[in-house]
Amino acid sequence: MERLNDYIIPAARQGNTAVISELVKQGADVNTSNEQGHTPLIIACYHGHYDAAKLLLEAGADVNARDNGGNTALMGVSFKGYTDLAGLLIKHHADLDVQHGNGGTALMFAVMFGRTPIAKLLLEHGADHSARDIRGFSAADHAAQQGNLEAQQLIESFQNRHEREIKTNAQ
């Protein structure tokens, strides 16, 4: 079993679904991790391998597994800009608001790196736009710091929508 686990992360890095599938059939642990805490799912997602990620999720990979820095697969795809993978992870109930070691969230990564379609997807699925990192910065603050006006406007529209919903529910 231990030997099988040695091969699943390299297969995930390459997006090799045939090898992943065979390793899973042989009993490899889809939630094994390397010395950095990266799981096969985190690796597959970071490298943009949709089919490999889907296969791993269907085989029981933990969608919310964290590496040693507290990063999740959703954070990785938000940083890299893989909207299709973000959608897949959300469909499999990824925690939208988990914070890594410095308090950053997937939404913060998306706005910092200009991944506005992912930011929109996260917000549409209920990501907390008011979360703050260890420096006290919100996603809107990070968007402003990066000069990402589109993301600032997007977050503002969700803030306004949220405030209207609160007023409506209070009446």
QUIHU-V387510 format. One line per field, one symbol per residue. phi: phi as a letter, one per 30 degrees, with the letter a starting at -180 (. if undefined). psi: psi as a letter, one per 40 degrees, with the letter a starting at -180 (. if undefined). burial: I if it has 16 or more other ideal C-beta (glycine too) atoms within 10 Angstrom, else O. Layout:
phi->???
psi->???
burial->???
This chain:
phi->.ededdcddeddddiddddeedddddjdddcdbcddidcedededecicedddddddddjdddcecddcidcedddddddjcdddeddddecidddcecdecidceddeeddciceedededddcjeddcebddcidcedddddddicdededdddddddddddddddddd
psi->ddddddeddddddefgdddddddddeeiheeiiadeehidddddddefgdddddddddeeihdeiiadeeiiddddddddfgdddddddddffihdeihadeeiidddddddefgdddddddddeeiheeiiaeeehidddddddefgddddddddddddddddddddde.
burial->OOOIIOIIIOIIIOIIIOIIIOIIOOOIIIIIIIOOOIIIIIIIIIIIIIOIIIIIIOIOIIIOIIIOOOIIIIIIIIIIIIIOIIIIIIOIOIIIOIIIOOOIIIIIIIIIIIIIOIIIIIIOOOIIIOIIIOOOIIIIIIIIOOOIOOIIOIIOOIOOOOOOOOOOOOO
